[in-house]
Amino acid sequence: MSSDFETYEQDFGTITAEITNKIGRIPKLSGEEKTQLVLNVDKQLEEVRELLEQMDLEVREIPIQSRAMYNSRLKSYKQEMEKLEKDFKRSRIAYSDEVRNELLGDDASSSESQRAHLLDNTEKLERSSRRLEAGYQIAVETEQVGQEILANLNSDREKIQRARERLRETDANLGKSSRILTGMLRRIIQNRVLVFILGAIILLTIILAIYFNLRGH
């Protein structure tokens, strides 16, 4: 799994480097050329998002003892992605001094004010997006914890059921043993009574024999 993660890391580094280069070129362009480059960067950003999703899935498959290191790396990549998106949004509404003067002329100062306003709105949207993403992440983590708790509860329930079955078997064995011991004790008592009766009969026979013997003389 970690080898797949590292492959995604390499792809991430290659694509983000290309995006960074193109973002730096966007403000220097205008018209159709700028539009095409913006579309190209937008497509590459989507590829990066898909890479991050794949990396996230890979991290979930990594053993718990090694997962923290990969989570930290993935978090840094997500932060880098946020920065790229922020830079991209700024570059789309930014112009170099040469292009700005060419397009706006005397209205450059007004454009700066509009640009500042747009940047402010963009910042607000990004903060809202980060809060939503954080909420989603918390929800996912909560769901994972809930699933682990349910799995543990199911495991504990199975253990309790097995313990109850063993207890029932033990009770049945104890009942059977008790019946066997009771039967053995009853036979012992019966044997002792028989021995006592036989002894009494023998003793009585001897006494009678002695009596009749003495009486005959």
N, C-alpha and C positions, 0 to 999 in steps of 0.2 A: 504493500500500500504506500509506504513512504517513497518508493521509487516513482510511482505515479505522481505523487505530490511534488516531487522535485522536478519532474518533467513539466508540470503545470507552472512551476515557479520560473523555469527557463523561458517558457512561452510568454509568461506575464512580463518578464524583464524586457524581452525583445519588443513586444507590442507597445508597452508603455514608453519605451525609449523613442519609438517612431512617433507616437502620439505627442510626446513632449516637443519633439522637433517641429511637427506640423502646427501645433498650437502657437509656437513662436512665430510662424510664418503668416498665420491668418490675419493679424492686424495690418500687415503690409500689403494685403491684397484687397481687391474690390470687385464688384460685379460677379459675373459667372464663375470666374476663377476662384473667388473666395467661397462662393456657394458650393462648388464641387469639393473643395478641400474640407469645408465644414461637414458635408455629408460623409466624406471619407473618414474623418475623425470620429464622427458619430457612430459609424459602423464598427470601427475598431474599438470604441468604448464598449459597445454591446458585446463584442468578443471577449473583452476583459471581464465584463460582468459574468459571462458564462464560465470563464475560467475560475473566477472566485467561487461560483456556485459549485463547480466540480471539486475545487480544493476543500470547500466546506464539507462536502460529502465524504471526501477521502479522510479528513480529520476525524469524522465521526466513526470511521471504521478502524482507526488506529487504537491499539491497546491503551487503557486509561493511564498507565504509568508513563507513557511517552506522549500523551495527547497535549499536555500543557505547553510543551515547547512548540508544537505545530500550531496550536491555537494562538500563541504569541506572534508567530510569523504571519499567520493569516490576518490577524488584527492589524499588523503594520501595513500589509498589502491593501487592506480595505481603506485604511487612512490615506495611503498614497492614491488610491482610486478616487476618494473624495476630493483630494487636492487637484487631481487632474480634471475632474468634472467642474470644479470651481474655476480653474484656470481656463478651461474650454468655454464656459459661459461668459467669462470676462472677455476672452479673445473674440467672441462672436460680435460683441458690441463695441469692440475697441478698434481704433484705427491709428496707424502711424501718423506723425505730424504731416508728412507729405500727402498721404491719402486724405486726411481730414481737411486740409486746406483746399485740396482739389475738389472735394465733394461739397464742402460747406462754405468755404470762403469766409465772409464776415460773420457767419452764424456759428463759428467754431465754439465760441464761449457758451452759447445756448446749448450746443450739443454736449459740451462737458457737463452741464447741469443735468441734462437728461440722462447722460451716461451714469452720473453719480446716483441719480434716483433709481435707475435700473439696477445698478450694483447693490444698492440698499435693499431693494425688493428681492433680488437674487439671494442675498445673504439671509433674509428672513425665510425664504422658501427652503434654503439649504438647512437652516436650523430646525425647521419643522420636519423636514425629511429625516434628519439625524435622530430627532426625538421619536419619530414613527419607527425608524429602523431599530432604535434601542428598545422600544416597546415590543416590537416583533421578536427581537432576540430574547428578551426576558420571557415572552410567552412560549417560545420554542424551548428554552431551558427549563421552564416550569413544566412543560409537557413531558420533557425527557425525565425530569425528577419524578413526576407522577407515574410514568410508565415503570421506572425502576422500583418505586414503592409498591406498585401493584404486583410486579414480578416477585418482589420479596414476600409480599403477603400471600401470594399463591403458593410460593415455596414453603412458607411457614405452615399454611393450611394443610398442604400435603404431608408435611412432617407430623403435624398433630393427628391427622387421620391415620397415618401409619402407626403412630404411638398408641392410638385408641384400639386399632386392630390387634396389635401385639398384647395390649392389656386384656382384651377380650379373650384372646388365645390363652394367656396366662391364667385368667380366671377359670376358663374351661378346664385347663390342665390341673389347677388346684382343686376344683370340684371333683374331678375324676380321681385324683390322688386321695382326697379326703374319703371318698366312697370306698376305695381300695383298703385304706387304713382302718376304716370302721369295720369292714368285713373281716379283716385279719384279726382285729381285737375281739370281735364276736366269736370267731373260731377258737382263739386262745382261751377265752373264758369258758366256752363249751368244753374244750379239752380238759381244762383244770377241774371242772365240775365232774366230768366223767372219771378222771383220775381219783378225785375225792370219793366218789361213790364206789368205785372198784376197791379202793383201799378200805373203805368202811365194810364192804361185803367180805373182803378177805379177813379183816380183823375179827368180824363177827363169826366167821366160819371157824377161825382158830379158837376163839373163846368157846364156841359151842362144842368143838371137838375135844377140848381140854375138859370141859364140864362133863360131857358124856363119858369120857374116859375115866375120870375120877369117880363118877357115880357107879360105873360098872364094877369097880374094885370094892 
